[in-house]
């Protein structure tokens, strides 16, 4: 009787393990379809972000070479309303999860265009804040999350290299005033920055190659 029970338990555990593995395999997303991503980007995103993700309209971000995991997260949060933006809500609402992945992974393959800084006098001040923070006001360095070269970190922290100063300024301001609230850490940092510090940091970021 004990032998039968042991066999039954072993079979049950094996069946359960196989079922779990099958469920995980079914739930795992497939490889992104870059051709579909290019087509969807051309249909939905190109007007604001340009044909290769290097927006020439400085109020819209450059998306080329951005971490795809971060882009997917932002599209999901635009669609859910967690990140408030009326324009992006409309566009993201048209996209399925598969569309988002395809677009994000395609635009990540595009080479980012170099940025430009309009106020070179502020670049040095911005570099000090980016790399060292403002210790006397407990403002951490930007590099601690976005990396010493502003390459970012997949999913949570975007690549900042050469990003438009106007776009970066708008985002820091919306974090500071609470309009953008999908990252508590950025809200806390931006709340401590004054206008000149924001301008200096974004000029430094825009100057990076």
Secondary structure per residue as TSV (DSSP state, phi and psi in degrees):
chain	resnum	aa	ss	phi	psi
A	1	X	-	360.0	-41.6
A	2	X	H	-64.2	-37.2
A	3	X	H	-63.6	-42.5
A	4	X	H	-63.4	-42.2
A	5	X	H	-63.5	-41.6
A	6	X	H	-64.4	-42.4
A	7	X	H	-63.4	-43.3
A	8	X	H	-61.7	-41.7
A	9	X	H	-64.8	-44.4
A	10	X	H	-62.0	-43.4
A	11	X	H	-64.0	-42.4
A	12	X	H	-61.9	-43.2
A	13	X	H	-65.4	-39.0
A	14	X	H	-64.9	-44.8
A	15	X	H	-61.9	-42.2
A	16	X	H	-63.6	-41.9
A	17	X	H	-63.5	-44.2
A	18	X	H	-62.4	-40.9
A	19	X	H	-64.1	-41.1
A	20	X	H	-65.2	-42.9
A	21	X	H	-63.3	-39.6
A	22	X	H	-65.4	-40.6
A	23	X	H	-64.9	-41.9
A	24	X	H	-64.2	-40.4
A	25	X	H	-64.3	-41.3
A	26	X	H	-67.0	-34.2
A	27	X	H	-79.4	-23.9
A	28	X	S	-67.7	131.0
A	29	X	-	-69.6	146.7
A	30	X	-	-76.3	176.8
A	31	X	-	-63.6	139.3
A	32	X	-	-63.9	146.1
A	33	X	-	-95.0	102.7
A	34	X	H	-67.8	-32.3
A	35	X	H	-65.2	-43.6
A	36	X	H	-66.2	-36.5
A	37	X	H	-61.9	-42.8
A	38	X	H	-62.9	-41.8
A	39	X	H	-66.5	-43.4
A	40	X	H	-66.2	-40.1
A	41	X	H	-60.9	-44.2
A	42	X	H	-63.9	-32.0
A	43	X	H	-82.3	-32.9
A	44	X	H	-112.3	-36.8
A	45	X	T	-106.3	-19.5
A	46	X	H	-63.6	-32.4
A	47	X	H	-60.3	-35.7
A	48	X	H	-100.1	-33.6
A	49	X	H	-107.1	5.4
A	50	X	-	71.0	169.9
A	51	X	T	-67.2	-25.5
A	52	X	T	-119.8	16.3
A	53	X	S	83.6	2.1
A	54	X	-	-98.7	79.7
A	55	X	-	-53.7	134.9
A	56	X	S	-98.1	-4.4
A	57	X	S	-95.0	112.3
A	58	X	T	-70.4	-10.4
A	59	X	T	-84.0	-10.3
A	60	X	S	-109.1	141.0
A	61	X	-	-74.1	152.6
A	62	X	-	-73.5	131.9
A	63	X	-	-108.1	-18.0
A	64	X	T	-56.8	134.2
A	65	X	T	70.4	7.6
A	66	X	-	-73.0	152.2
A	67	X	-	-61.8	124.0
A	68	X	H	-62.7	-34.6
A	69	X	H	-62.1	-39.4
A	70	X	H	-65.8	-42.9
A	71	X	H	-63.3	-42.4
A	72	X	H	-60.6	-45.2
A	73	X	H	-58.7	-43.5
A	74	X	H	-66.9	-41.5
A	75	X	H	-62.5	-41.6
A	76	X	H	-61.4	-40.5
A	77	X	H	-76.7	-29.6
A	78	X	H	-63.1	-45.7
A	79	X	H	-65.3	-39.1
A	80	X	H	-79.5	-15.7
A	81	X	T	91.2	-1.4
A	82	X	S	-63.8	-36.0
A	83	X	S	-107.9	113.0
A	84	X	-	-82.5	121.4
A	85	X	-	-164.4	112.6
A	86	X	H	-61.5	-38.8
A	87	X	H	-66.6	-49.5
A	88	X	H	-71.3	-26.3
A	89	X	H	-61.1	-44.3
A	90	X	H	-62.7	-45.9
A	91	X	H	-71.2	-44.6
A	92	X	H	-66.8	-27.6
A	93	X	T	-64.7	-21.3
A	94	X	T	-83.7	-7.7
A	95	X	-	-104.5	137.6
A	96	X	-	-83.4	171.4
A	97	X	H	-59.6	-39.1
A	98	X	H	-64.7	-42.2
A	99	X	H	-58.9	-44.5
A	100	X	H	-59.8	-46.3
A	101	X	H	-63.4	-44.4
A	102	X	H	-61.1	-45.1
A	103	X	H	-64.7	-48.7
A	104	X	H	-61.3	-43.2
A	105	X	H	-74.4	-29.1
A	106	X	H	-70.4	-50.0
A	107	X	H	-66.3	-25.7
A	108	X	T	-66.4	-21.5
A	109	X	T	-82.4	-9.8
A	110	X	S	-84.0	140.6
A	111	X	-	-77.0	130.9
A	112	X	-	-73.0	137.6
A	113	X	-	-77.1	148.3
A	114	X	-	-61.1	148.7
A	115	X	-	-90.9	172.3
A	116	X	-	-137.1	144.0
A	117	X	-	-107.2	135.1
A	118	X	S	-92.4	-18.1
A	119	X	-	-127.0	86.0
A	120	X	G	-66.8	-21.4
A	121	X	G	-66.5	-23.5
A	122	X	G	-91.2	-10.8
A	123	X	H	-60.2	-43.8
A	124	X	H	-63.1	-42.1
A	125	X	H	-65.1	-40.4
A	126	X	H	-64.4	-37.7
A	127	X	H	-63.2	-40.4
A	128	X	H	-62.5	-42.6
A	129	X	H	-68.9	-44.6
A	130	X	H	-59.5	-44.6
A	131	X	H	-88.2	-28.6
A	132	X	H	-122.2	-7.3
A	133	X	-	69.0	-162.7
A	134	X	B	-127.9	92.7
A	135	X	G	-60.7	-39.7
A	136	X	G	-67.4	-16.1
A	137	X	G	-116.8	18.2
A	138	X	T	54.8	37.9
A	139	X	B	-97.0	116.7
A	140	X	-	-72.7	161.5
A	141	X	-	-69.5	147.9
A	142	X	T	-68.5	-30.8
A	143	X	H	-65.9	-21.6
A	144	X	H	-64.5	-25.2
A	145	X	H	-111.5	-40.8
A	146	X	H	-91.2	-3.6
A	147	X	-	89.0	154.9
A	148	X	T	-62.6	-26.4
A	149	X	T	-108.6	14.0
A	150	X	S	62.6	29.3
A	151	X	-	-78.6	-13.3
A	152	X	-	77.4	-173.7
A	153	X	B	-140.9	127.2
A	154	X	T	-50.3	144.2
A	155	X	T	77.9	-60.5
A	156	X	T	-90.1	-43.6
A	157	X	B	-122.0	120.3
A	158	X	-	-74.2	157.7
A	159	X	-	-68.2	131.1
A	160	X	-	-111.0	-11.3
A	161	X	T	-50.2	120.3
A	162	X	T	68.5	14.5
A	163	X	-	-66.1	146.9
A	164	X	-	-55.8	131.8
A	165	X	H	-62.4	-38.0
A	166	X	H	-63.5	-45.3
A	167	X	H	-63.3	-47.2
A	168	X	H	-61.6	-39.1
A	169	X	H	-62.2	-46.0
A	170	X	H	-60.1	-41.5
A	171	X	H	-67.4	-42.8
A	172	X	H	-63.5	-37.5
A	173	X	H	-66.8	-39.8
A	174	X	H	-71.9	-31.8
A	175	X	H	-64.8	-43.2
A	176	X	H	-65.3	-39.9
A	177	X	H	-90.8	0.7
A	178	X	T	87.4	-1.1
A	179	X	S	-65.7	-38.6
A	180	X	-	-102.5	119.4
A	181	X	-	-133.5	34.0
A	182	X	S	-98.9	15.4
A	183	X	-	-154.2	102.1
A	184	X	H	-62.4	-35.4
A	185	X	H	-64.4	-43.5
A	186	X	H	-68.8	-34.8
A	187	X	H	-60.1	-43.9
A	188	X	H	-65.9	-40.3
A	189	X	H	-68.7	-49.5
A	190	X	H	-62.2	-31.6
A	191	X	T	-61.4	-23.8
A	192	X	T	-94.6	-9.5
A	193	X	-	-88.5	137.7
A	194	X	-	-91.3	174.4
A	195	X	H	-59.5	-42.5
A	196	X	H	-66.5	-38.9
A	197	X	H	-65.5	-40.7
A	198	X	H	-61.5	-46.3
A	199	X	H	-61.2	-41.1
A	200	X	H	-64.8	-45.4
A	201	X	H	-62.8	-45.4
A	202	X	H	-69.7	-31.3
A	203	X	H	-66.4	-40.1
A	204	X	H	-63.9	-46.1
A	205	X	H	-59.1	-44.1
A	206	X	H	-63.6	-26.7
A	207	X	H	-81.0	-14.6
A	208	X	-	-71.2	143.8
A	209	X	-	-113.7	360.0
